[in-house]
Amino acid sequence: MFLKHTKWALLWAVLIFILCMIPGRDLPKISWLELLQFDKAVHAGLFFVLAALLARGLGLQHSSRMLQRFPRLFSLTFCVIYGAALEWLQGALFVERTADPYDFIANAIGAVAGMALFGWLNEKILAKFIR
């Protein structure tokens, strides 16, 4: 039952992982977007969605009362740890990628924003699509 409710969050996490693995030379280079820190907005947006999807899924599952009672806390914790791990992997293993502490901060800000708006997101959007 755990995977039934968290599958969308896990698929989103896999998408984030794949995007982080893309070699640096294959990423678009648009100078004006760099000036606007577009990259940080993308990081925040990806983790905003991940946190909301995961909190919804954890709140619906029945395999652990602790996860079901505190889905926001566990979602936020997972997102922060996952964001840190991805940045470490980018610096240590991924081709032509570097660890960026500001990307980690953007990831965490996105996750916090997802949890701050979770009640509204859950009521207006998520509850209609994830059951």
Secondary structure, 3 states (H helix, E strand, C coil): CHHHHHHHHHHHHHHHHHHHHCCHHHCCCCHHHHHCCHHHHHHHHHHHHHHHHHHHHHHHCCCCHHHHHCHHHHHHHHHHHHHHHHHHHHHHCCCCCCCCHHHHHHHHHHHHHHHHCHHHHHHHHHHHHCC
